[in-house]
Amino acid sequence: MRILIMQSSMLLLLTAVTTGCVGSSSVTKQPQALPASTEQPTKETVLTSTPTPTQKTTENFTPQATIATNPTRCENSQLSVRRVSEDAGVGNVALTYAFTNNGSSPCTLNGYPGLALLDAKGQPLEGIKVIRSKDTYFSSQQTRQKVTLAPGTQASFQIAYNHISSPEKHCPISSKIEITPPNSYQHFTLTEQVKPCTGKVRVTPVRAVDTKP
């Protein structure tokens, strides 16, 4: 009889434990996913969600090429000079020479070229006076000006003298002449016969050559 009661008690206890496990509130449930919000974000949310702009870097910045606006003085290495014309009248002679820019970039000439008359041995003729002048018999008011020579362009000047001789006076005559560009210390040597019977040779400043037809 005692055994029967004990078996009944154990059966009741087992039933209670099983029932309690099934109905226990400690069973974990998966949380239900929240629906996507359709509300507009608040001002604070917008401000905090906007990324902070970074400063612009200049590491890859390439400056534009600088264009030279002030050409340098013409060097002898980029120049050539030659006689381009001759005028004569009333005992006066004017020889016109032109400097040509043979370089690849612009350069400038400003002022009077240098001139020396040489004998057959390359020595300066004695008694010759070179005069810087704005005027000659064939031109007037050749004022000094800064001339910018683009590649291939020219600037000209004149040398003028009187070649009237007399039986009692021997006129000097050159075999060569030296021409020095303005503001330069190097010269060009040309074969040229200049016969200044008065001993004076006038030189005008360089001028831009008019290329218009």
C-alpha positions in Angstrom: 0.0 0.0 0.0 2.8 2.4 0.9 4.5 1.6 -2.4 1.4 2.4 -4.3 1.1 5.8 -2.6 4.6 6.7 -3.3 4.2 5.8 -7.0 1.2 8.0 -7.2 3.0 10.9 -5.5 5.9 10.6 -7.9 3.6 10.6 -10.9 1.9 13.7 -9.7 5.2 15.5 -9.1 6.5 14.5 -12.6 3.3 15.8 -14.1 3.6 19.1 -12.3 7.2 19.6 -13.3 6.5 18.9 -17.0 3.5 21.3 -17.0 5.6 24.0 -15.3 8.3 23.8 -17.9 5.9 24.2 -20.7 4.1 27.2 -19.3 7.1 28.9 -17.8 7.5 32.6 -18.7 11.3 32.2 -18.9 11.1 30.8 -22.4 13.0 33.3 -24.7 11.2 34.6 -27.8 12.9 36.3 -30.9 12.1 40.0 -31.0 9.9 41.1 -33.8 11.6 43.3 -36.4 10.6 47.0 -36.3 9.0 48.4 -39.5 11.1 51.0 -41.5 10.5 54.5 -40.2 8.6 56.9 -42.5 9.1 59.9 -40.3 11.3 62.8 -41.6 14.6 63.0 -39.7 14.8 65.8 -37.2 17.2 68.8 -37.7 19.5 67.4 -35.1 19.7 64.1 -36.9 20.5 65.8 -40.2 23.3 67.8 -38.7 24.9 64.8 -37.0 24.6 62.6 -40.0 26.2 65.1 -42.4 30.0 64.3 -42.8 32.3 67.1 -41.9 33.9 68.6 -45.1 37.7 68.2 -45.3 40.0 70.9 -46.5 41.1 70.9 -50.1 44.6 69.8 -50.7 46.9 71.5 -53.2 49.4 68.7 -53.6 48.3 68.0 -57.2 47.8 71.6 -58.2 49.7 72.6 -61.3 50.2 76.4 -61.8 49.7 77.8 -65.2 52.7 78.6 -67.3 54.0 82.1 -66.8 54.2 84.1 -70.0 57.1 86.4 -70.2 55.9 90.0 -70.5 59.3 91.7 -70.4 61.6 90.4 -73.1 65.3 90.6 -72.3 67.9 92.6 -74.2 69.0 91.0 -77.5 72.2 89.1 -77.3 74.7 89.0 -80.1 74.2 85.3 -80.3 70.7 85.7 -81.5 71.3 88.7 -83.8 72.8 89.3 -87.3 73.4 92.6 -89.0 73.6 93.6 -92.7 73.4 96.7 -95.0 69.9 96.9 -96.5 69.9 100.2 -98.4 72.0 103.2 -99.5 71.1 106.8 -100.3 73.3 109.5 -101.8 72.8 113.1 -102.7 74.5 116.5 -102.6 77.7 114.9 -101.4 75.9 113.1 -98.6 75.7 109.3 -98.1 73.5 107.3 -95.8 73.9 103.6 -95.3 71.0 101.8 -93.6 71.7 98.6 -91.6 69.3 96.2 -90.0 69.6 93.9 -87.0 67.6 90.7 -87.4 66.4 88.6 -84.5 67.4 85.0 -85.5 66.4 83.6 -82.1 63.3 81.8 -81.0 62.1 84.3 -78.5 61.5 88.1 -78.5 64.2 90.5 -77.4 64.7 94.2 -77.2 67.1 96.9 -78.6 67.2 100.4 -77.2 69.4 103.3 -78.1 72.4 103.9 -80.4 74.6 101.2 -81.8 78.3 101.5 -81.6 80.4 102.1 -84.7 84.1 102.0 -85.5 85.9 102.4 -88.9 88.9 100.1 -89.4 91.8 100.1 -91.9 93.1 97.2 -93.8 95.0 95.9 -90.8 91.9 96.1 -88.6 93.0 99.1 -86.7 90.7 102.1 -86.0 91.0 105.0 -88.6 92.6 108.1 -87.1 90.8 111.4 -86.9 87.3 109.9 -87.2 84.5 111.2 -84.9 81.3 109.2 -84.5 78.4 111.4 -83.5 75.1 110.1 -82.1 72.4 112.0 -84.0 68.6 112.0 -84.4 68.9 113.7 -87.8 70.8 113.0 -91.0 70.5 114.6 -94.5 68.0 111.9 -95.4 66.0 111.5 -92.2 64.9 113.6 -89.3 63.7 113.2 -85.7 64.9 109.6 -85.3 64.1 109.6 -81.6 65.4 106.9 -79.3 62.9 104.2 -78.6 62.8 100.7 -77.2 62.2 98.2 -80.0 60.9 94.7 -79.3 62.0 92.2 -82.0 59.9 89.2 -82.5 61.7 86.2 -84.0 62.5 87.0 -87.6 61.9 90.8 -87.4 64.3 93.7 -87.8 65.4 97.0 -86.3 67.3 99.5 -88.5 69.6 102.5 -88.1 71.6 104.7 -90.4 75.2 105.9 -90.6 75.6 109.1 -92.6 78.6 111.1 -93.8 79.9 113.5 -96.5 82.2 112.1 -99.1 83.1 115.2 -101.1 86.9 115.3 -101.3 89.2 118.0 -102.5 92.6 117.8 -104.4 94.5 119.2 -101.4 92.9 116.9 -98.9 93.1 113.1 -98.6 89.9 111.5 -97.3 90.2 108.6 -95.0 88.5 105.4 -96.2 87.7 102.2 -94.2 88.2 98.7 -95.2 85.9 97.3 -92.5 83.5 98.6 -89.9 82.6 97.3 -86.5 78.9 97.5 -85.4 78.0 97.0 -81.8 74.3 96.5 -80.8 73.0 98.9 -78.2 74.1 98.1 -74.6 76.4 95.4 -75.8 80.2 94.9 -75.6 80.5 92.5 -78.5 80.5 93.6 -82.1 80.0 92.5 -85.7 82.7 93.1 -88.3 81.6 93.9 -91.9 83.6 94.6 -95.0 82.6 98.1 -95.9 84.2 101.2 -97.5 83.1 104.3 -95.7 84.8 107.6 -96.8 84.0 110.4 -94.4 85.9 113.3 -95.9 84.9 115.7 -93.0 86.1 113.1 -90.5 82.5 112.9 -89.0 80.1 110.0 -89.2 76.5 110.3 -87.8 74.7 107.3 -86.3 71.0 107.2 -85.6 69.2 105.2 -82.9 67.6 101.8 -83.8 64.1 102.0 -85.1 61.5 99.4 -85.8 61.3 98.4 -89.4 57.9 99.0 -91.0 56.8 95.7 -92.5 53.6 97.1 -94.1 53.5 96.9 -97.9 
